[in-house]
Amino acid sequence: MKIAIDGQVFFEEQKTGIGWLAHNVICNLKKQKQDQIQLNCFTMGGNHKRQCLVDIYKKNGIYIKKIPWFHGGIYARIWNKIPIPYWLFFGNETDITLFFNYIIPPGVKGKTVAFVHDMAYKAFPETIRKETKVSLDAALERTCQNADRIITISQFSKSEIIKYMGVNEEKIQVISLGVDTKYYHSDHTQSEIENVKEKYGLAQDYFFYQGTIEPRKNLKRLIQAYGKMQGKGENIPELVLAGKKGWLYDEIFEEVNKLHLNNVVKFLGYIDLEDISKLMQGAVAFVYPSLYEGFGLPPLEAMASGAPVITSNVASLPEVVGDAGILVDPMNVDQIAEAMLYLVENKKMLGVLSEKGIERAKKFRWEDSAQQVIEIIRQMKYN
């Protein structure tokens, strides 16, 4: 069987959850020796570093189908108005093609799988970039109707797709995401943790957030909650926020200035992958009060790293965290502040949550995620 994977998501140097899912699926798919795997890539306009991001898969025996004569960004912008068929670029001999980033273009030969991770653009449109919302409005409903299978990443997201897209539930398959234990584990030494704290200028205890800096992550309320903690106890830990800038982030930085928290709230930007788990393990707690998540990978990675977790009681997050973390109403600033202060004042609970989180995280493995995708593909072959 010839399986193709749309490769545009692989050009992201700073991977998010979608990128890691795609990476783990393609690596595990190739272990199925009977299948031919092709990675479809528009490479026109790409620099050497971006080329290397896809070329690394050659060593796993993946065939890279490169299109150097047409720009992928241009194709994504025009195909909805000028339906140039996908097969003109990547051939017509593929049995199944996987699209990891929501949308399937026109004219794909063989069967198709769309990964639809959440419905944030419908549930919280004000938190989504305008161009992203326009693109999804124009094409996602058609994608959901035309795809042979839709894969999503939580039971919550499945219910949202049914709610907003009107898709037959039998068409939607749910897989879970996983933890890369090469990076995310709780076995970092105290010396390693101190070294990485020094690297990022962290001199004292801290609460930690890791994720995109964008409105959907609810960081304004997190900063407001942290502001309420000031003066309510001695030695309040710093608040450290790590992650690349997404969109509509100016108000988040302005909130720190408005509340005069510049000395105790730190933004680290996108940090090295090998440092994230160490910073998680070294934190008093990992705080992730997101408004809406299709899955919620950072809290899972934090649990694997041994960090006590405070996260939201909405969307998919309770599915992921279970009873291994503290769940709060993300709209309630006082409740977020109370949870953070509770952990400052109850040191024993830190150990309890750490142990429960480590055990909970063991249930989520990338090998299982990839195997679930493989089983779905196998079912499609014979149906």
C-alpha positions in Angstrom: 0.0 0.0 0.0 1.3 3.5 -0.9 0.6 6.0 1.8 1.3 9.7 1.3 1.6 12.4 3.9 1.1 16.1 3.2 4.4 17.5 4.3 3.8 21.2 4.9 3.5 20.7 8.7 7.0 19.2 8.7 8.6 22.6 7.8 7.9 24.0 11.3 11.2 24.2 13.1 9.4 25.2 16.3 7.1 22.2 16.6 3.8 22.3 18.4 1.4 19.4 19.1 0.4 18.9 15.5 4.0 18.8 14.4 5.0 16.2 17.0 2.0 14.0 16.2 2.9 14.1 12.5 6.6 13.3 13.3 5.8 10.3 15.5 3.2 8.9 13.0 5.5 9.1 10.0 8.4 7.5 12.0 6.2 4.6 13.2 4.4 4.2 9.8 7.7 3.3 8.2 8.2 0.4 10.6 5.4 -1.2 8.7 7.7 -2.7 6.1 5.0 -3.6 3.7 4.0 0.0 3.0 5.6 2.6 0.8 5.6 6.0 2.5 5.8 9.3 0.5 6.2 12.7 2.0 4.6 15.4 -0.2 6.4 18.7 -0.1 6.3 22.0 -1.9 9.9 23.3 -1.6 9.9 26.4 -3.7 11.0 29.3 -1.7 12.3 27.2 1.2 15.7 27.8 2.7 18.3 25.2 3.5 17.3 24.8 7.1 13.7 24.1 6.1 14.8 21.6 3.6 16.8 19.8 6.3 13.7 19.5 8.4 12.1 17.2 5.8 15.3 15.5 4.5 15.9 13.9 7.9 13.1 11.5 7.1 15.1 10.0 4.2 17.2 8.0 6.7 14.1 6.2 7.8 13.4 5.1 4.2 10.7 7.8 3.5 10.5 8.9 -0.1 10.4 12.7 -0.3 8.4 13.9 -3.2 9.5 17.5 -3.7 7.8 20.2 -5.9 10.4 22.9 -6.4 8.5 24.7 -9.2 5.4 25.8 -7.3 5.0 27.6 -3.9 3.0 25.7 -1.3 1.8 29.0 0.3 0.5 30.2 -3.0 -1.3 26.9 -3.6 -2.9 27.0 -0.2 -4.3 30.5 -0.9 -5.6 29.9 -4.4 -6.9 26.3 -4.6 -10.2 27.3 -2.9 -10.9 29.7 -5.8 -9.0 28.0 -8.5 -9.3 24.2 -7.8 -6.0 23.0 -9.1 -6.0 19.3 -8.3 -3.4 18.1 -5.8 -2.6 15.0 -7.9 -1.1 17.2 -10.6 1.8 17.9 -8.2 2.1 14.6 -6.3 0.8 11.9 -8.7 -2.3 9.7 -8.9 -1.0 6.4 -7.6 -1.5 6.9 -3.9 -3.8 4.7 -1.9 -4.3 6.9 1.1 -3.1 10.5 1.8 -3.0 11.9 5.3 -3.5 15.7 6.0 -2.4 16.6 9.5 -3.5 20.3 9.4 -7.3 20.2 9.1 -7.7 20.9 5.3 -7.8 18.6 2.3 -7.2 20.4 -1.1 -9.1 19.4 -4.2 -8.2 16.6 -6.5 -6.5 14.1 -4.2 -6.3 10.6 -5.7 -7.1 7.7 -3.5 -8.7 7.8 0.0 -8.1 10.8 2.3 -7.7 11.3 6.1 -8.1 14.7 7.7 -6.7 15.4 11.1 -9.1 17.9 12.7 -7.7 18.7 16.1 -10.3 21.0 17.6 -13.0 23.5 16.8 -11.4 26.5 18.5 -12.1 28.7 15.5 -15.9 28.1 16.0 -16.0 28.0 19.8 -13.6 31.0 20.4 -13.3 32.8 17.1 -12.0 35.9 18.8 -8.8 34.1 19.8 -8.0 33.0 16.2 -6.0 34.8 13.6 -8.2 36.3 11.0 -6.5 34.6 8.1 -6.7 31.2 9.8 -10.4 31.7 10.5 -11.1 32.7 6.9 -9.2 29.7 5.6 -11.1 27.3 7.9 -14.5 28.9 7.2 -13.9 28.5 3.5 -12.7 24.9 3.5 -13.2 22.9 6.7 -16.8 22.0 6.3 -16.2 20.7 2.8 -13.1 18.8 4.0 -15.2 17.1 6.8 -17.8 16.1 4.3 -15.4 14.8 1.6 -12.7 13.1 3.8 -13.0 9.3 4.0 -11.9 9.5 7.6 -11.5 12.2 10.2 -9.1 11.7 13.0 -9.2 13.8 16.1 -7.4 13.7 19.5 -10.0 13.6 22.2 -13.6 12.6 22.8 -14.3 16.2 23.5 -13.0 17.2 20.0 -15.1 14.5 18.4 -18.3 15.9 20.0 -17.3 19.4 18.9 -16.8 18.3 15.3 -20.2 16.7 15.3 -21.7 19.8 16.9 -20.2 22.4 14.5 -19.7 20.4 11.3 -22.6 18.0 11.3 -20.4 15.0 10.6 -21.7 11.4 11.1 -19.9 10.2 14.3 -19.0 6.9 12.6 -16.7 8.8 10.3 -14.6 10.2 13.2 -11.9 8.2 14.9 -10.3 9.3 18.2 -6.7 8.8 19.0 -4.7 10.0 22.0 -1.5 11.9 21.9 1.7 10.8 23.7 4.8 11.8 25.6 8.3 11.6 24.1 10.0 10.1 27.2 13.4 10.8 25.6 12.8 14.5 26.5 10.0 14.5 29.0 10.7 12.5 32.2 11.3 13.1 35.9 14.9 11.8 36.1 16.8 15.0 35.6 19.4 15.6 38.3 19.2 18.6 40.6 22.5 19.8 39.0 20.9 19.7 35.5 17.9 21.6 36.8 20.0 24.3 38.4 22.1 24.6 35.2 19.1 25.2 33.1 17.6 27.7 35.6 20.9 29.6 35.4 20.8 29.5 31.6 17.4 31.3 31.6 18.2 33.6 34.5 15.9 32.0 37.1 17.2 32.6 40.5 14.3 31.5 42.7 11.2 29.2 42.8 8.7 29.7 40.0 5.4 28.7 38.5 5.8 27.6 34.9 3.8 27.9 31.7 4.9 26.4 28.4 2.9 26.9 25.2 2.1 29.5 22.5 1.7 33.0 23.7 -1.8 33.7 22.4 -5.3 34.6 23.8 -6.7 31.1 23.8 -4.2 30.1 26.5 -5.9 32.5 28.9 -2.6 34.1 29.9 -4.2 37.5 30.8 -6.2 35.8 33.5 -3.2 33.8 34.7 -1.2 37.0 35.1 -4.2 38.7 36.9 -4.4 35.6 39.2 -0.7 35.8 39.9 -1.1 39.5 40.7 -3.7 38.7 43.3 -1.2 36.4 45.0 1.2 39.2 45.6 1.2 40.2 49.3 -0.8 37.1 50.4 2.2 35.1 51.5 6.0 35.2 51.9 8.4 34.1 49.1 5.8 33.9 46.3 7.4 32.1 43.4 8.0 34.0 40.1 5.7 33.4 37.1 7.7 32.2 34.1 6.1 31.9 30.7 7.8 30.1 27.9 6.8 29.6 24.3 6.8 31.3 20.9 4.6 34.3 20.2 1.5 33.3 18.4 -1.0 36.1 17.6 -2.9 38.9 19.5 -0.2 38.7 22.2 0.3 42.4 22.8 -2.4 42.6 25.5 -0.7 39.8 27.4 2.5 41.7 27.7 0.6 44.9 28.5 -1.2 43.2 31.4 2.2 42.6 33.1 3.0 46.3 32.7 -0.4 47.3 33.9 -0.2 45.3 37.1 3.5 46.3 37.7 4.7 42.7 37.7 7.7 43.2 35.4 10.1 42.1 38.2 8.3 38.8 38.9 6.9 37.7 35.6 9.3 36.5 33.0 8.9 35.6 29.3 11.5 33.2 28.0 10.4 32.9 24.4 10.7 29.6 22.5 13.1 27.5 24.5 15.3 24.6 23.5 13.5 21.3 23.5 16.0 19.6 25.8 15.4 22.3 28.4 11.6 22.2 28.7 11.3 19.1 30.9 14.0 20.3 33.2 12.2 23.6 33.7 9.0 21.7 34.3 10.5 19.4 36.8 12.2 22.3 38.6 8.9 24.3 38.9 6.7 24.6 41.9 3.9 23.8 39.6 2.9 23.9 35.9 0.0 26.2 35.3 -2.0 25.9 32.1 -5.5 27.6 32.4 -6.3 27.4 28.7 -9.8 28.3 27.5 -10.0 25.5 24.9 -7.9 22.6 23.9 -8.4 19.7 21.5 -6.1 17.7 23.7 -3.6 19.7 25.9 -0.2 18.3 25.3 1.8 20.6 27.6 0.0 19.5 30.9 0.7 15.9 29.9 4.4 16.6 29.3 4.5 18.4 32.6 3.1 15.4 34.4 5.6 13.2 32.8 8.3 15.6 34.0 7.0 15.3 37.6 5.6 18.8 37.8 2.3 19.3 39.8 -0.2 20.6 37.4 -2.9 23.2 37.6 -5.1 23.3 34.5 -8.6 24.1 33.3 -11.8 22.0 34.0 -13.1 22.6 30.5 -12.7 21.1 27.0 -10.4 18.1 26.7 -8.2 18.9 29.7 -10.0 16.8 32.3 -9.7 13.8 29.8 -5.9 14.2 29.8 -5.2 15.2 33.5 -7.9 13.1 35.2 -7.5 13.3 39.0 -3.7 13.8 38.8 -3.9 17.6 38.8 -5.9 20.5 40.2 -8.7 21.6 37.8 -9.9 25.2 37.9 -12.5 27.3 36.1 -10.4 29.2 33.6 -12.8 32.2 33.7 -12.4 32.6 37.4 -9.3 34.6 38.3 -9.8 34.1 42.0 -10.0 30.3 41.6 -6.7 30.2 39.6 -5.0 32.3 42.2 -6.3 30.2 45.1 -5.0 27.0 43.4 -1.6 28.5 43.0 -1.5 29.8 46.6 -2.7 26.4 47.9 0.4 24.7 46.4 2.7 27.4 47.9 1.2 26.8 51.3 0.8 23.0 51.1 4.2 21.5 50.3 3.0 17.9 50.9 0.5 18.2 48.1 3.3 19.0 45.6 4.7 15.4 46.1 1.3 13.8 45.9 0.4 15.5 42.6 3.9 14.9 41.2 3.6 11.1 41.8 0.0 10.9 40.5 1.0 12.9 37.4 4.0 10.7 36.6 1.7 7.6 36.8 -1.0 9.2 34.7 1.4 10.2 32.0 2.5 6.6 31.5 -0.9 5.9 29.9 0.0 8.2 26.9 2.6 6.9 24.5 3.4 8.1 21.0 3.8 4.5 19.9 0.2 3.9 20.8 -0.9 7.1 18.9 0.9 6.0 15.8 -0.5 2.4 16.1 -4.0 3.8 16.3 -3.5 5.7 13.1 -2.0 2.6 11.4 -5.1 0.6 12.5 -7.4 3.2 11.0 -5.5 3.1 7.7 -5.7 -0.7 7.7 -9.4 -0.5 8.2 -9.7 1.9 5.3 -7.8 -0.3 3.0 -10.4 -3.1 3.3 -13.5 -1.0 3.5 
